[in-house]
């Protein structure tokens, strides 16, 4: 059987369909959403850190309560930090802390004879105050409190009359003032003495009395 060949109309229709598909492809390509351009490395701004040197010192403390109806002697070295005060560029903050012990013997009279209560305290020293860079003056408040207490021994036949954690010797609440490292002339109690050692002030402070 003789096969029929495609007529002109069929060929024309097929060509028109191909042209239509090509046009749709071109339009779709032209309207494709543009890809975002790759971003460069993100710039991170770090805050500038301004380093400032600060100071330090050591508070030398000595006590002797042998003349007050008790026996207690000791020395302490309390490290001090001298730090900037953001609210007052002239006055620096001063702080110190130390854990230590205090041995104290409290005397009493037992049926006409002397007797003693021998007590050991675990104590904490806290120092707060200021250093004025214009007057070159330290003003320090020194506190000491027992954190625990123990009666080591006694030859008295009665109780001490007060809880043993109340029987200790501490500086008075008055401030101790230094205008040089030498012992403070206004020690808060005669049984205590205070001086400063190893004073290192911030580099921008000029106080010859405390060294370079």
SEBA-104455 format. One record per residue (C-alpha): residue in three letters; x, y, z; chain. Coordinates in pm, 1 decimal. Example, Ala and Ser with C-alpha at 12.3 -4.5 7.8 and 13.67 -1.06 7.14 Angstrom:
# SEBA-104455
+-----+----------+----------+----------+---+
:   r :        X :        Y :        Z : c :
+-----+----------+----------+----------+---+
: ALA :   1230.0 :   -450.0 :    780.0 : A :
: SER :   1367.0 :   -106.0 :    714.0 : A :
+-----+----------+----------+----------+---+
This chain:
# SEBA-104455
+-----+----------+----------+----------+---+
:   r :        X :        Y :        Z : c :
+-----+----------+----------+----------+---+
: UNK :      0.0 :      0.0 :      0.0 : A :
: UNK :    129.1 :    341.5 :    -86.7 : A :
: UNK :    192.7 :    557.4 :    222.5 : A :
: UNK :     56.1 :    910.3 :    216.4 : A :
: UNK :    306.1 :   1191.6 :    265.1 : A :
: UNK :    236.7 :   1479.8 :    509.6 : A :
: UNK :     65.8 :   1768.4 :    345.5 : A :
: UNK :    180.3 :   2129.2 :    348.0 : A :
: UNK :    -68.5 :   2233.5 :    616.8 : A :
: UNK :     58.9 :   1974.1 :    861.9 : A :
: UNK :    420.4 :   2079.4 :    809.1 : A :
: UNK :    330.4 :   2445.7 :    855.0 : A :
: UNK :    143.8 :   2370.1 :   1179.5 : A :
: UNK :    439.6 :   2174.7 :   1319.6 : A :
: UNK :    677.4 :   2460.5 :   1235.3 : A :
: UNK :    448.9 :   2712.9 :   1404.8 : A :
: UNK :    442.7 :   2504.4 :   1725.3 : A :
: UNK :    823.4 :   2486.6 :   1731.1 : A :
: UNK :    846.4 :   2864.0 :   1689.6 : A :
: UNK :    598.6 :   2915.6 :   1974.7 : A :
: UNK :    794.9 :   2688.8 :   2211.2 : A :
: UNK :   1119.5 :   2868.4 :   2124.6 : A :
: UNK :    960.6 :   3206.6 :   2196.9 : A :
: UNK :    828.7 :   3086.9 :   2534.9 : A :
: UNK :   1175.9 :   2956.3 :   2628.5 : A :
: UNK :   1340.0 :   3288.9 :   2537.8 : A :
: UNK :   1086.3 :   3488.0 :   2742.6 : A :
: UNK :   1124.5 :   3258.8 :   3044.4 : A :
: UNK :   1502.6 :   3292.6 :   3027.6 : A :
: UNK :   1490.7 :   3672.9 :   3006.1 : A :
: UNK :   1252.6 :   3702.1 :   3303.7 : A :
: UNK :   1431.5 :   3460.0 :   3532.5 : A :
: UNK :   1487.7 :   3614.4 :   3878.5 : A :
: UNK :   1840.5 :   3740.9 :   3905.8 : A :
: UNK :   2059.2 :   3561.8 :   4161.3 : A :
: UNK :   2185.8 :   3794.8 :   4435.2 : A :
: UNK :   2544.6 :   3892.2 :   4390.0 : A :
: UNK :   2773.7 :   3720.2 :   4636.5 : A :
: UNK :   2841.0 :   3945.5 :   4931.7 : A :
: UNK :   3190.7 :   4027.8 :   5035.5 : A :
: UNK :   3329.4 :   3940.1 :   5377.5 : A :
: UNK :   3119.3 :   4090.7 :   5656.8 : A :
: UNK :   3296.4 :   4373.9 :   5835.8 : A :
: UNK :   3285.9 :   4334.6 :   6213.5 : A :
: UNK :   3364.4 :   4644.1 :   6418.4 : A :
: UNK :   3523.8 :   4551.2 :   6747.1 : A :
: UNK :   3507.5 :   4799.9 :   7035.5 : A :
: UNK :   3839.0 :   4958.2 :   7110.5 : A :
: UNK :   3977.6 :   4840.3 :   7443.0 : A :
: UNK :   4164.8 :   5107.5 :   7630.4 : A :
: UNK :   4406.0 :   4948.6 :   7871.6 : A :
: UNK :   4488.9 :   5147.7 :   8182.3 : A :
: UNK :   4731.3 :   5040.9 :   8446.0 : A :
: UNK :   4613.3 :   5037.5 :   8803.3 : A :
: UNK :   4796.1 :   5026.5 :   9132.5 : A :
: UNK :   4849.4 :   4809.3 :   9434.8 : A :
: UNK :   4999.5 :   4819.0 :   9781.8 : A :
: UNK :   5023.7 :   4615.2 :  10100.8 : A :
: UNK :   4869.4 :   4723.9 :  10429.7 : A :
: UNK :   5096.0 :   4620.1 :  10715.8 : A :
: UNK :   4895.0 :   4565.8 :  11034.2 : A :
: UNK :   5025.8 :   4482.8 :  11381.0 : A :
: UNK :   4832.1 :   4444.8 :  11705.8 : A :
: UNK :   4926.3 :   4396.1 :  12069.2 : A :
: UNK :   4651.5 :   4361.1 :  12327.3 : A :
: UNK :   4863.6 :   4247.0 :  12617.4 : A :
: UNK :   4779.5 :   4555.7 :  12823.9 : A :
: UNK :   4400.0 :   4525.8 :  12798.4 : A :
: UNK :   4329.9 :   4227.6 :  13026.2 : A :
: UNK :   4405.8 :   3996.1 :  12741.1 : A :
: UNK :   4699.6 :   3853.4 :  12551.6 : A :
: UNK :   4692.6 :   3884.8 :  12175.7 : A :
: UNK :   4974.2 :   3967.6 :  11938.3 : A :
: UNK :   5003.2 :   3933.9 :  11566.5 : A :
: UNK :   5090.3 :   4087.5 :  11232.0 : A :
: UNK :   4911.0 :   4078.7 :  10899.0 : A :
: UNK :   4989.6 :   4178.5 :  10540.3 : A :
: UNK :   4673.2 :   4269.3 :  10352.3 : A :
: UNK :   4705.7 :   4313.1 :   9972.3 : A :
: UNK :   4535.5 :   4625.9 :   9838.0 : A :
: UNK :   4408.9 :   4698.0 :   9487.3 : A :
: UNK :   4402.0 :   5061.6 :   9369.3 : A :
: UNK :   4149.7 :   5092.2 :   9086.8 : A :
: UNK :   4006.3 :   5372.9 :   8875.3 : A :
: UNK :   3677.4 :   5534.6 :   8973.5 : A :
: UNK :   3481.0 :   5609.9 :   8656.0 : A :
: UNK :   3274.1 :   5872.3 :   8840.3 : A :
: UNK :   3572.3 :   6058.9 :   8983.7 : A :
: UNK :   3903.7 :   6063.2 :   8798.2 : A :
: UNK :   4084.1 :   6210.6 :   9100.0 : A :
: UNK :   3981.5 :   5957.6 :   9363.9 : A :
: UNK :   4075.9 :   5594.0 :   9316.6 : A :
: UNK :   3898.0 :   5304.7 :   9486.6 : A :
: UNK :   4103.2 :   5098.4 :   9730.7 : A :
: UNK :   4001.7 :   4749.6 :   9839.1 : A :
: UNK :   4167.8 :   4468.2 :  10030.6 : A :
: UNK :   4076.1 :   4129.3 :  10171.2 : A :
: UNK :   4251.8 :   3865.0 :  10378.8 : A :
: UNK :   4153.9 :   3543.9 :  10557.4 : A :
: UNK :   4358.9 :   3473.0 :  10868.1 : A :
: UNK :   4340.0 :   3367.4 :  11235.2 : A :
: UNK :   4361.7 :   3543.8 :  11568.6 : A :
: UNK :   4470.4 :   3377.4 :  11891.3 : A :
: UNK :   4355.3 :   3562.7 :  12201.9 : A :
: UNK :   4378.4 :   3480.7 :  12571.9 : A :
: UNK :   4117.2 :   3645.9 :  12793.8 : A :
: UNK :   4210.7 :   3688.7 :  13159.1 : A :
: UNK :   3973.7 :   3651.2 :  13454.8 : A :
: UNK :   3984.5 :   3608.2 :  13833.2 : A :
: UNK :   3881.1 :   3270.2 :  13969.8 : A :
: UNK :   3855.1 :   3255.7 :  14351.5 : A :
: UNK :   4142.7 :   3498.0 :  14395.5 : A :
: UNK :   4367.9 :   3354.1 :  14125.4 : A :
: UNK :   4426.6 :   3448.8 :  13764.4 : A :
: UNK :   4284.0 :   3219.6 :  13501.8 : A :
: UNK :   4264.6 :   3231.8 :  13122.4 : A :
: UNK :   4034.5 :   3146.1 :  12834.8 : A :
: UNK :   4242.1 :   3054.4 :  12528.5 : A :
: UNK :   4045.6 :   3119.0 :  12210.1 : A :
: UNK :   4121.6 :   3077.8 :  11840.5 : A :
: UNK :   3924.1 :   3272.6 :  11578.7 : A :
: UNK :   3916.9 :   3230.1 :  11203.0 : A :
: UNK :   3883.6 :   3588.6 :  11080.7 : A :
: UNK :   3836.2 :   3795.7 :  10767.0 : A :
: UNK :   3987.5 :   4139.4 :  10712.4 : A :
: UNK :   3809.2 :   4378.2 :  10476.8 : A :
: UNK :   3961.3 :   4709.1 :  10369.6 : A :
: UNK :   3775.0 :   4975.8 :  10172.6 : A :
: UNK :   3867.4 :   5335.6 :  10105.1 : A :
: UNK :   4002.1 :   5585.6 :   9857.1 : A :
: UNK :   4326.6 :   5731.0 :   9728.9 : A :
: UNK :   4320.4 :   6094.1 :   9615.4 : A :
: UNK :   4573.8 :   6159.3 :   9339.8 : A :
: UNK :   4571.9 :   6537.7 :   9398.0 : A :
: UNK :   4630.9 :   6532.8 :   9774.3 : A :
: UNK :   4824.5 :   6200.8 :   9765.0 : A :
: UNK :   4619.0 :   6074.6 :  10057.2 : A :
: UNK :   4487.6 :   5729.2 :  10144.0 : A :
: UNK :   4173.7 :   5707.4 :  10359.1 : A :
: UNK :   4111.6 :   5346.8 :  10461.5 : A :
: UNK :   3846.9 :   5174.5 :  10670.6 : A :
: UNK :   3968.9 :   4844.7 :  10816.8 : A :
: UNK :   3729.2 :   4584.3 :  10948.1 : A :
: UNK :   3784.9 :   4240.5 :  11097.1 : A :
: UNK :   3520.9 :   3984.5 :  11192.6 : A :
: UNK :   3545.5 :   3623.1 :  11309.8 : A :
: UNK :   3388.9 :   3361.0 :  11085.3 : A :
: UNK :   3426.8 :   3079.9 :  11340.6 : A :
: UNK :   3563.5 :   3050.5 :  11695.1 : A :
: UNK :   3697.4 :   2771.4 :  11913.7 : A :
: UNK :   3781.0 :   2752.6 :  12283.7 : A :
: UNK :   4120.9 :   2585.2 :  12285.9 : A :
: UNK :   4159.6 :   2554.6 :  12664.0 : A :
: UNK :   4079.5 :   2719.8 :  12996.0 : A :
: UNK :   4184.1 :   2689.3 :  13359.5 : A :
: UNK :   3885.1 :   2887.5 :  13482.1 : A :
: UNK :   3602.9 :   2707.2 :  13666.0 : A :
: UNK :   3327.1 :   2915.2 :  13501.8 : A :
: UNK :   3212.5 :   3026.0 :  13158.0 : A :
: UNK :   3362.7 :   3342.6 :  13012.1 : A :
: UNK :   3030.4 :   3527.0 :  13048.7 : A :
: UNK :   3002.1 :   3608.9 :  12677.2 : A :
: UNK :   2989.2 :   3387.7 :  12368.1 : A :
: UNK :   3349.5 :   3323.5 :  12267.5 : A :
: UNK :   3283.5 :   3457.8 :  11915.4 : A :
: UNK :   3239.3 :   3800.4 :  12080.2 : A :
: UNK :   3580.8 :   3788.6 :  12249.6 : A :
: UNK :   3819.7 :   3915.9 :  11985.3 : A :
: UNK :   4023.4 :   4227.7 :  11913.2 : A :
: UNK :   3954.0 :   4433.0 :  11601.0 : A :
: UNK :   4036.6 :   4784.4 :  11478.4 : A :
: UNK :   3792.0 :   5061.3 :  11561.5 : A :
: UNK :   3565.5 :   5200.5 :  11291.2 : A :
: UNK :   3763.0 :   5525.2 :  11249.5 : A :
: UNK :   3942.9 :   5571.0 :  10916.1 : A :
: UNK :   4319.3 :   5531.6 :  10894.8 : A :
: UNK :   4484.9 :   5806.0 :  10689.0 : A :
: UNK :   4816.9 :   5784.4 :  10506.9 : A :
: UNK :   5006.0 :   6066.6 :  10337.6 : A :
: UNK :   5320.4 :   5851.2 :  10318.2 : A :
: UNK :   5397.0 :   5481.1 :  10363.6 : A :
: UNK :   5508.1 :   5548.0 :  10723.2 : A :
: UNK :   5290.2 :   5432.5 :  11014.9 : A :
: UNK :   4965.5 :   5623.9 :  11028.5 : A :
: UNK :   4967.3 :   5891.1 :  11303.9 : A :
: UNK :   4594.5 :   5841.4 :  11364.8 : A :
: UNK :   4581.4 :   5466.0 :  11424.3 : A :
: UNK :   4227.5 :   5382.4 :  11526.8 : A :
: UNK :   4337.7 :   5232.4 :  11859.7 : A :
: UNK :   4665.7 :   5238.7 :  12049.3 : A :
: UNK :   4692.9 :   4859.3 :  12038.8 : A :
: UNK :   4697.5 :   4867.0 :  11657.7 : A :
: UNK :   4954.4 :   5011.6 :  11418.0 : A :
: UNK :   4930.7 :   5044.8 :  11041.0 : A :
: UNK :   5174.0 :   5123.8 :  10760.4 : A :
: UNK :   5193.5 :   5077.8 :  10384.6 : A :
: UNK :   5451.5 :   4881.6 :  10188.1 : A :
: UNK :   5523.5 :   4805.9 :   9821.8 : A :
: UNK :   5310.4 :   5099.0 :   9702.6 : A :
: UNK :   5278.6 :   5102.2 :   9322.5 : A :
: UNK :   5056.0 :   5385.1 :   9205.0 : A :
: UNK :   4917.2 :   5411.0 :   8849.3 : A :
: UNK :   5179.8 :   5549.4 :   8611.4 : A :
: UNK :   4995.4 :   5876.5 :   8552.9 : A :
: UNK :   4991.2 :   5963.6 :   8926.8 : A :
: UNK :   5273.5 :   6175.9 :   9066.8 : A :
: UNK :   5306.8 :   6138.9 :   9444.9 : A :
: UNK :   5676.0 :   6151.8 :   9547.1 : A :
: UNK :   5597.7 :   6055.8 :   9907.0 : A :
: UNK :   5500.5 :   5709.3 :   9784.4 : A :
: UNK :   5796.0 :   5666.5 :   9555.1 : A :
: UNK :   5815.4 :   5668.8 :   9174.8 : A :
+-----+----------+----------+----------+---+
